[in-house]
Amino acid sequence: SGWTKNARGSGIRAGVRPPGRPGMMNAKRLQEKHEKMVRALLKLPHNKRCIACTSRTTPQYVCTNFNTFVCTTCSGVHREFGHRVKSI
């Protein structure tokens, strides 16, 4: 019937991925696509400096709460406020 048991004894369909979970290749492609989009946004003139301190250094982080690019120093300040900051 195509059903098999996993280690916990619950039935799973052989060769069928659970719904809502993309395959590893799809997840990798999606991650690469997102990375390209972020890099393209970082090249825009108004994104070439930190939004918080307007330093001339190229931002290395994204504050996902505000969708802004920030420098290393300001990323630490944003983290102290509990904002989510990701390295790029």
Residue pairs with C-beta under 8 A, 6 or more apart in sequence:
2 13
2 14
2 15
2 16
3 11
3 12
3 13
3 14
4 11
4 12
4 13
4 14
5 11
5 12
6 12
17 23
22 30
38 62
38 88
39 88
41 47
41 69
42 48
42 58
42 59
42 69
42 88
47 59
47 69
48 58
48 59
49 55
49 56
49 57
49 58
49 59
50 57
50 59
50 69
50 70
50 71
50 74
51 59
51 63
51 66
51 68
51 69
51 70
51 74
52 68
52 70
52 71
52 74
52 77
52 78
53 71
53 73
53 74
55 71
55 73
57 71
57 72
58 71
59 69
59 70
59 71
59 88
60 71
60 72
60 75
60 87
60 88
61 69
61 70
61 71
61 72
61 74
61 75
61 78
61 85
61 86
61 87
61 88
62 68
62 69
62 70
62 85
62 86
62 88
63 69
63 70
63 75
63 78
63 83
63 84
63 85
64 83
64 84
64 85
64 86
65 78
65 83
65 84
66 83
69 88
70 78
70 85
75 85
78 85
79 85
